[in-house]
Amino acid sequence: MDNKKTAPCGIAVWVWIISTVAFTVLLNAINKTGQSMGSIIFVSCLLGGGCAVLTVIINAFKNIKKDREIAYSQTQEYTRQTNLGVQQEYDRVVRQTMQNGMVSENISFNSEEEIFFKTLISSMKESKLWNTEGLRLRRLSDGTFNVDCRSCHVGKVRLRGNTYMQVFRGLYQMKEYRDVELEECLEQIPAWIRYIKYCKRI
């Protein structure tokens, strides 16, 4: 660890020494004004120091770029793993729902429902609720989903036909959204998350 940290300084020192020697030889060779060797060495030291500083700056930019590339790669991998985990959990929820006879064979999950429940699962994972709460769906005859977790009945959502979403706020407050777009339902997922957390506390 210490060697890695001091390596840039060591390189800068070597650049300074080599540059100083090179500038001294060069300036002495082209010295036509009779400048003293001390003056030539002094100027060479300054020029060599400038080269050393420039080397440090270049290395710093290279390290920053490398760190950003590593961070980006790690973020991409984390996103890939997260998306894979969400897809797997979504598939499991759909499979369990179908196996439990809670969905008519003629009513499959449409694309809006898939997006909504994947987003819900992802939000529960980010809030560290998924492993403790899980998710259970039951579709009603009109296409509405009753959504439950271990702590509570989360609410209802219908993303086909006359769309609808039910959002609880505490024990005694409930708001209904009718004729809503998918985006509006997605915006209410944080409210569902807050309600699940509330139910876990009581």
N, C-alpha and C positions, 0 to 999 in steps of 0.2 A: 504493500500500500504506500509506504513512504517513498519507495523508489519511483512509483508512478507519479506521485505528486511532485517530486523534485525534478523529474525528467525535463519538463519545459524550461526550467531555470538552468539546468545543466546545458541544454542545447543553446540557450541564449548566451551563456558564458563562452561556449566554444565559438559561436558566431562572432561574438565581440572580439575575442582574441584573434581569430583568423582574419576577420575584417580589418582590425587595427594593424596587424602585421602587413596585410596586403596594401592597405592605404599608405602605410609608412613607406613601403618600397616604391609604390607608384608615385607618391608626392615627392619623395627624395629624387626619383629619376627625372621628374619634370621640373625640379626646382631650378628656376632661372634667376630668381631674385636674391639668392643667398640667404634664405631663411635658415635659422638655426635648427639643428636636429630636434631640440626640445620643442620648438613651435610645431614642427612637422608631426612629432609624436603626439602632441596635445590635440592637434586637429584630427589626426588619425583616430585617436581614442574617441573623440566626439562622433566622428562618422561611423566608427565601429559600434558605438553605443546605439546610434540610430538604427543600424542594421539589426542589432540585437532586439531592440524594442519592436521593430517591424516584424521580426520573427515570432516574438511572443504574441503579437496581435493576430498574425496569420494563424498560428496554432490555436489561439483561443477561438477564432471563428470556425476553424475546422472542427474543434471539439464541440462547439455549440451545434453545428450542423449535424454532427454524428449523434449527439444526444437527442436532437429533435427527430432524427430518423429512427432511432431506437424507440423513443416514446411513441411515435406514430405507429411503428410496427406493433408495439405492445398494445396500443389502443385498438388497432385493427383486429388483433388476435382476441382481445377481450370482448370486442363487439361480436366477433364471429362465434366465440364460445357462448356468449350471452344469448345470441339469436338462436343458436343450436339448442341451448337449454330451454328457451321459451317454446320453440317448436316442439320439442320432445314432451314438455309438460302439457302443451295444448293438445297434442295428439292423444296423450293419456287421458285428459279430461273428456275429450270427444269420445274416445273408445269406451270409457267407463260409463258415460252418459248413455251411449247407445246400448251397451250391454245390460244396463239396469232397466232398459225398456222405458226410459224417460223421454225418448224422442221417437216420433212416428217415423217409420221407414220412408215415408214419402216426404218428410221434411228434413232435408240435409242442411248443414251449416252453409250459409251463403258467404260471399266475400266480406261483406260488411261485418257480419258476426265474427268471422275469423279475425279480422283486424281488431275488433273491439276486445275480444277475449284474450288475444295475444298481448295487447297493450295492458290489459288488466293484470295478466299473469306477470308481465315484465315489471309493472309498478309494484306488485306485491313482493316480487323478488328484491327489488331495490329497497323496499321498506322493511325487508327481513320478516315478512309476514307469511311467505309462501310455505316454508317448511312446517310452521306451527298451525297455520290456518287451512291450507289447501283451498279447494274450490269444488263446489257441487252444483250442477245445473239440472234444472227440470223444465222442459218446454211444455207450455200449455197448448191447447188446441188452436189458439189464434196466432201462434208463433212466438208468444212472449216467453222469455226465460225468467224463471225464479232462480235467483242467484244466492247461494248460501255458502258460508264457510263454517268452521267449527264453532266460532264464538257467536255467530248471529246470522239472521237473514239479512243479506247485504242490500237487496233491492230487486227491482224488475227492470228488464230492458227488452224492447221489441224493435228489431231493425229490419222489418219488412212490412209492407202494407202501411197501415196507420201507425207510424213509429211512436215509441213511447219509452220514457225512462223514469224510474222512481228513485228518489234520493232521500235518505233519512239524515236528519241533522239532530243528533241527540235522541233521547227516548221518546219525546213527544212532538217532534217536528218532522214533517215529511213534505217534500215538494215533488210535484209531477210535471214532467216536460212532455208535451204532445207535439206531434208532427215535427220532430227534430231531425236534423241531419246527423250523419255519422260523426262529423267533427264536433258537434255540440255534445254528443254523448261522450266522446273521448275527453272533452274538457271537464266532464263531471266525474271522471274516474278518480281524481284526487279527493273528491268529496266522499266517494265510497271508501277510499283508503283511510281517510280520517275517521269515518264511522266504524270501520273494523277495529282501528286502534282504540277508539272510544269504548267499544264493546269489550275489548280485552281488559280494559281497566276496571270495569264495573263488575 
